[in-house]
Amino acid sequence: MHAIGGNLATLAEQLADFTARVKYADLSAEAIYEVKRFLWDSLGCAYGGLNTRDASMMREFMRDLGGPQESTVIGTGERAPAAHTSLVNALLIRALDYNDIYWNQDPSHPSDIIPAALSVGEARNKTGKDLILGIALAYEFEMRFCQAAVPGIRERKWHHASLTAFVSPLVAGKMMGLNAEQLTHAMGISASHSMTLGCVTAGKLTMMKNTVDPMATQSGVIAAMLAEKGYHGPAHVIDGKEGLMQCLGPEWDLGRFTDGLGQSWQVLQCGMKAFPTEALTHAPISGVLQLVMENDLSPDQIVQVDIDTLSKAADILSDPSKYNPTTRETADHSLPYCLAAAIVLRRVTTDIFEEEYLFHPQIRETLPKIKVRAEPTFEKQFPKVQPCNVTITLTDGKKLTKHLDWPKGDPRSPMTDEEVDRKVLGLTEDKLSDKARASLRDKVFHLEKIGAIGELMTATRCDIG
C-alpha cells in the first residue's frame, strides 16, 4: 500500500495524497464484499425513501433547477446534473433513518456519501470497480473523522454532517480523477462553508434532520467540480489556523486520521440498522422486543418500562418533545415512542411512523410508561459497547430484565446476507418485481464486472408501483 508522503504539511494534503494514489487493487476481498453489502442495503433504503414528503419535495426542486441529464435518481429513472442527483439520492437513502450506522466518538452514516460516487461516477462513465473504491473511501474517511475528535463534535454541539463535508469532496474527486493538489482544494472549498449546527437533531426534529448530511455530500460534489476548474480552497482547513480543530476545540487524536491507512479498511467495522430509528434506540428496542415476545406480554400487563442507557441517548432520545412526537423525524428519534410501538405492535418497521400510528391510542397510552435514565457507569464503556438495561414491571409486581451491550447489526452481531435481503425485500416489494430485484442484486454483487455505472443505475428503476 502507498505510504503517505512525509513532506506534506497539512492533514488535508495527506488525505488527498492517499486518495489520489490508492487503487482498486489495494482493497481486500473482505472490504470489497462489505462495500457491496452496504450498497445493497443503501439501495433498499433509497426505495423506502421514495414516498416520503421530503424526498418528493426535493425531487420536485431538482426538476425545477433543470440542467444536463448526466446522472440518474434511484428508483425513478429521472436524469439530472450529478450535483443535483447526489443530493436527491443521498436524501432517499437517509429519509427513513434506516441506513447504516457507525458510532465511535461521533456517529455517522457513511452511506450518505455513496451518491457522491454514484452520481459523479455515472456522469464520468466510470466502472463498477471505480464505484467500489469510491464507496470504500467514503467509509474509510468518514469513520476516521468520527474517531478523531475526543470528545466527538456532537458533544460540542455540532452535527456530524460537518465531517461529511470533508469526506465527500475526496470521494467525488476520486471519481473525477483529480490529482492530490486538486483534491486538497476540493476539501478546503467544501468544508470551509459547510459546518452544521447540532440543533437539527436536538429537541423537536424537522426535515433538516435527514437533509444536512445529503447537503454535505452535495457540497463535496460541487467542490470537486470547482477544484477541477482551478478553484482554490484552504489546505489548512483541518489542522491549520482557524481550521476545524481550532474552531471546534483542541482535543483531537491526530493519529486516527492516518495510522494504518490502507493497511486495513474501516468499512469492515461499520454497522447496519435492523430498525429504521436512531442508532442508540436499537439496543433498548431489541431488549424490549425480546422480553415482550419471550413472555407474550400485552400492553395492559405492563406498569412501567425502565431503560438505563448512555447519557447522550437519554439526552437526545427522551427530552419532553419525544413524549409527544407529531412528525416522523421526531418519532424515529424518540426512544419512548419506539418502545411503546414495539410493545403495542411487536415490531418496529417503517410504517409505524405514519400518522395512523403516530396518534394510535394504545401507543399514546403506553408512552408515559417508558422511563429513560442516564447510567453514569456506562459512559466509560462507550464506544466499545453501547450498554443498556431494560426492566419491565408487570401488574403482578414481577420484574423482567435484559442487559444488552450492542444491538443486532453491530459488527459484533452482524446482519447476515439473508437478513439484509429480507430488509431490502420489505423496502422494495411495492417498487420492484422479484425479477427486477434479483437482477439488481446480481449487478450489485458482481459490481466489479460492470463496465459503466450507468448500467447499474438503469437497473434501479422501479418496474411496479
Secondary structure, DSSP 8 states (H G I E B T S, - for coil): -----TT--SHHHHHHHHHHH--GGGS-HHHHHHHHHHHHHHHHHHHHHTTSHHHHHHHHHHHHH-----EE-TTT--EE-HHHHHHHHHHHHHTTS-S-BEESSSEE-GGGGHHHHHHHHHHTT--HHHHHHHHHHHHHHHHHHHHHBSS-GGGGTB-THHHHHHHHHHHHHHHHT--HHHHHHHHHHHHTT---BGGGGSSS--GGGTTHHHHHHHHHHHHHHHHHTT----TTTTTSTTSHHHHH-S-B-THHHHTTBTTB-GGGG-B--SSSS-GGGHHHHHHHHHHHHHHT--GGGEEEEEEEE-HHHHHHHSSGGGGS--SHHHHTT-HHHHHHHHHHHS---GGGGSHHHHT-HHHHHHGGGEEEEE-GGGGGGTTT---EEEEEEETTS-EEEEEESS-TTSTTS---HHHHHHHHHHHHTTTS-HHHHHHHHHHHHTGGG-S-HHHHHHHTS----
